[in-house]
Amino acid sequence: MFKTRSEEMRNELRRKFWPNDDAWTGEKELGFFQAPRTLPLLLLLLSSKSLSGRKNPSRVYLELWARHMNQGLIEMRPEGEHAYAAGYTSSRGVRTWRDNMELLESLGFIKSKKLGHQRYKYVLLVHPTAVVEKLKSQNKIDEEWLTAYAARQTETKERSYEQRLEARKETAKAAKKADKEAKAAKIVSIKMKKPAHKVSA
């Protein structure tokens, strides 16, 4: 596999300083999840009193990220399992976990669907940039955090809210055009399949 110059440099440094250590490289690994590089800042935001008050849903949020496989959708396990993995091990753990789930949903970080008696059967991770934009418009985030977040987005080449919005518009426009062309092609195909009328002698 082709490696960039920076990857080769990091490999060389690893071999030089820690030649015998089993490093996490991500290559050929199973059991890990995709997450934005701004996740630590999002966890900091969630732990702030200005946003969450006396609660701290950051561990619950991180545990949800570690559960999603793709599409940002999580098919939830029993509540006690999620509560324990998020660090709530006492008899009130599930209640605390639920309180934090409710807070995450009220802030817009997640959306959920109930099924039968299971309050949280499916959970959707809302894209962080959309959540941050909403909270920003509600004046719930301080400027210091916003500056750090914007700087980290630039460093990691993560698209801003405006860039994502524009990309979604272009995608929707292209999909609409493709749908229109497909319908037109279908109409032409039907017309071509119609049998020609015989003319009487």
N, C-alpha and C positions, 0 to 999 in steps of 0.2 A: 504494500500500500504506500502511495506517495505521501511523504511527510514534508511539511513546510520547513523553512529555515528555523523558525522559532520553536517548532516541535523538536527538531533535531537538537537544538541548543538545550532545551529542557531535559531531553533524554540524556545528553552528555553530562549535564549537571547532576542529574539523579545518579548516574553511574559513578560519578566522581565522588560525591558526598555520601551516598547511601547504597553502595554496590551490592550489599547482601540483604537489603530490606525488601519485603514484599509490598510494593507500592500499589496504590489504587490508580490504575491508568484508564479504566473505562473500556479498554479494548477486549473484545470477546467476553464481556461480562454479562451476566444475567441478573435480574432482580434489582435494577436501579430505575429511577424515574427521571423524566425530563422536567425541568423547572427553569424559570427565568433567572438570570444571574442577579437580578434585583431582589430576589426573594428575601435575603437577609434584611434589606431595608423595609420590605413590606412587613416582616415580623417585628421589626423595631416600631413601625407605625402602629401596629395592632397592640403592642404592649404599652403604648403611651396613654397616660391618664386623660389627656385631652380628647382622645378618640374613644377609648374603651372604659373610662372611669375606673372603678375598682376592679373590674374584670380584666383578664388577660387571655384572649382567645388565640394567641400566637401559636401555642403548641397544638391546639386543635386544628388550626389552619395548616400547619406543617404536616400533621398526620394525614390530612386529607390529600395533600399534594403527593405524599408517598403512596397513596392508594390508587390514584388514577392510572389507567393503563394507556389510554389514548382518548382523543376527542374531549378531554376535560371532564369526562363523565365517570362517576364512581357508583358502582352498585354496592350499597352499604352492607356491612356485616352486623351482627348483634351489637347493640349500643355499648354493652360492657366491654367488648373487645376494643372498640375505638377509644373509649374512655381510658382504659388501662394503657394503651399504646401512647396516648397523649399525656400520660403521667398522673392520671387521677385514679389512685389505688385505694382510697378510703371508701367507706360505706356510702358516702355522698358523692362518689366519683361520677356516676352516671348523671345525677342531677346537675352537677357542675358542668359536665360535658354538654348537656342539653342547653344550659343557659348560654354557654359560649357559642354553640351552634346557632341559637336564636340571634345572638349579637352579630355573628358573621353574616347572617342572612339580612338582618335589618340594615347593616352597613353596606350591603351590596356585593360582598366578596363571594357569596355562594347563592345558589337557588336550589330548592329541593322539591321533591315529590313524595307524597305519602302513599302508602299502599296498605290497606287494611288497618291493622293495629300498629304497624311499623311507621312511626312518625317520619323517619328519614330512610326511605327505601332507595331513592336515587338522588344524587347530589351533583350539581354542575358547578365547576370552578369558573367563575366569570373572569374574563381577561383582566389582569391587574391594571393595565393602562386605562381601561374603561372605568374601573372602580375609582382609581385615583382621580381621574377627570371629574367624576361625579362628586366626590368628597371635596375636591378643590373648589368646585362651583358653589358648594355649600359652606365654604370657609371653615372646614373642619381640619385642615392640615396647615401646619406652620411653614413659613417660607424657608427656614433652614433645612427641613426635611425635603421639601420640594426641590431645592437647589441640588442637594446630594443625589436625589433620585434622577433628576434630569442629567446630571453629570455622568452618573453610572450608565444610564441609557445610551448616552453618546459613546462612552468607552466600549460598551458591549455591542454597539450597533443595533440595539433594540429600537424598533420603530416607535415613534411617539404616537400619541392618540390621534393627532391630525393626520399623520402618515398612514396609520391603519385605517382611518375613516376613508381616506382617499383611495386606498387600495381596495377596500370593500366596495366602494362605488364603482370602480373600474371592473371588478370581478362581476358585480351584478349586471353592469352594462354589457359585458362580454357574454354573459349567460343569456341575457335577454335577446341579444343579437343572434346567438347560436340557435336559440329556441325558435326564433322567427324564421331563420334559414331552413331549419329542419321541417317546420310546418309547410313552408313553400315547396320544398323538395318532395314532401309527401303528397301534396296536391298535384304536382306535375306527374308524379309516378302513377297516381290514380287515374288521371286523364289519359296517360299513355296506355294503361291496361284496358281501357274501355274498348269493347269490340266495335269495329267499323260497321256502319249500316249498309246493308246490301241495296244496290240500286236495281229496281225492276227493269227487265228488258222491254 
